[in-house]
Amino acid sequence: MQTFAYQAKDQLGNLLDSSIEAESEDEARALLTGDGLQVVSIEEEAGLNFSLGGGGRISRNDIIYMTSQLSVMIETGINLSAALAGIASQEKNPALKTLILDLKHDIDGGEDFSAVLSRRPKYFDQTYVALIRASEQTGMMGEMLEKIALYLRKEAETRGKIRAALAYPMVMICLACGVTIFLLTFVLPKFEPLFNRKGVKLPSTTVMMMKSSDFLLNYWQFWGPALIALLIGFLLFRRSEPGRRFLDSAKLNLPIVGSMIKKVAIARSLNTLGTLVRSDVPMLQSLELTALVCNNTQYSQLWRSVIDSVTSGSQIHEVLRKSPLIPSTIVQMIAAGEETGRLDDVLEKVSAHYEHDVDLSIKTTTSLIEPIMIAVMGVVVGGIALSLLMPIFQLSRNV
C-alpha cells in the first residue's frame, strides 16, 4: 500500500488537505471520488509508513487491537468517549495513543464516529467506515466492532500466509542469482587462461558462460545503473493502469500460483460482501467496497460490472455467471441466496469454505514450489559446473 497526499473539494466547495492509502494513484482517485470529493491535486508521499506525530508507528495489528478493545468495552456498557480514554490511558505506543486521543477529542466535539474515522483513511479504510456508519444507524456498535476486528484479523492472517508462502521461492531466487554471479565472476575466470593456453575447442555452453563472465567483469560499472533503471521502469509500469491490468491478468494465469491467487481474491471479495450485506450496508455501496478490496484489477472490473447491472435491475448471479473468474458452484449458491432472501448467510458460508480452501491451496503451493526451486537452482549451478568440467575432461583425454 502507498500513501498519497491530496487536496480535494467537498460538495460544499470546502478545500480538504489530507492523505489516503491505496495501491495506486488511480485507486486513490477512485476512493476520493467515491466519497463525493473533487480531486484538485494528488501525489505520493515520500514516507510510506504508518507513522504519526509523536514517534512510533501504527501497524494493522494496532488497529485490530484498538478495535477489539473498543468492542469489549462498549459491549459492557461503557460509552465510546470513555472507552477511547481508557484505551489511551493504557497504550504504550505514542503514535497510537495520539491517534486515539484525537478520535476522542473529535467525538467529544459532537461528531459521529464514522465521520471522525473517514477523515483518517490512512488507518481506517472505506469498509471500516461503512460498517461503523451502519452500526450507528442500528445502535449495535459493540457487535459491529467485534465483526470488524474479526474481518481485519482474517485479512491479516491471509496476507501473512501468502507472504510466508512466497518468501521461500524469493529467497531461493536470490540465492541462485548470487551463486551464479559468484561462479561467473570469480570461479570461471580462474579457468579461462588454462582453456585458452591449451587451445582446446570449447563446448558451446562453456563459450557462452565465458562470454557472460567477460561481460560481467568488463562492464561491471553499468550493473548498478541498469538494475536501478530496470527496477524504476518496472515500478512505473506496475503503477500505471495498463501495467496493473497486464500484471494482474498474468498473475491469474501463472502455473501453480495462479489458482491460489484466484482463490484469495474470491475469498476476500465474498468475505467483504457478506460482512457488509449482513451489517445492513446498502447493496450498491457494498459492491463498490468489494470492488476496492479485491487487490486485482480483473476482479475489481468484474464487481464494477455487477454494480452497473444491479443498477439496471439485474441480479448479482446473472453477471457472475458470464465470467470465468467465479466458479459456477459459487454462482449457483449466490443465485439461491438471492432467490430466498438469505444472500448474507450464503456469502458467509461460501467465504468460510473458500478461506479454508485458501489455506489448503497455500500449503499445496508451498509444497510444490520448494522442490521446483531446488531443481531450478540445481540446473543453474550444475550447468555452470558442467561447463567448467567438460573442457577439463577433454584436456585429460588429450594428455
Secondary structure as GFF3:
##gff-version 3
##sequence-region A 1 399
A	DSSP	beta_strand	2	9	.	.	.	ID=ss1
A	DSSP	beta_strand	15	22	.	.	.	ID=ss2
A	DSSP	alpha_helix	25	34	.	.	.	ID=ss3
A	DSSP	beta_strand	38	44	.	.	.	ID=ss4
A	DSSP	alpha_helix	60	75	.	.	.	ID=ss5
A	DSSP	alpha_helix	80	90	.	.	.	ID=ss6
A	DSSP	alpha_helix	94	108	.	.	.	ID=ss7
A	DSSP	alpha_helix	113	118	.	.	.	ID=ss8
A	DSSP	alpha_helix	126	138	.	.	.	ID=ss9
A	DSSP	alpha_helix	141	182	.	.	.	ID=ss10
A	DSSP	pi_helix	183	187	.	.	.	ID=ss11
A	DSSP	alpha_helix	188	198	.	.	.	ID=ss12
A	DSSP	alpha_helix	204	218	.	.	.	ID=ss13
A	DSSP	three_ten_helix	220	222	.	.	.	ID=ss14
A	DSSP	alpha_helix	223	239	.	.	.	ID=ss15
A	DSSP	alpha_helix	241	252	.	.	.	ID=ss16
A	DSSP	alpha_helix	257	278	.	.	.	ID=ss17
A	DSSP	alpha_helix	283	293	.	.	.	ID=ss18
A	DSSP	alpha_helix	297	311	.	.	.	ID=ss19
A	DSSP	alpha_helix	316	320	.	.	.	ID=ss20
A	DSSP	alpha_helix	328	340	.	.	.	ID=ss21
A	DSSP	alpha_helix	343	398	.	.	.	ID=ss22
###
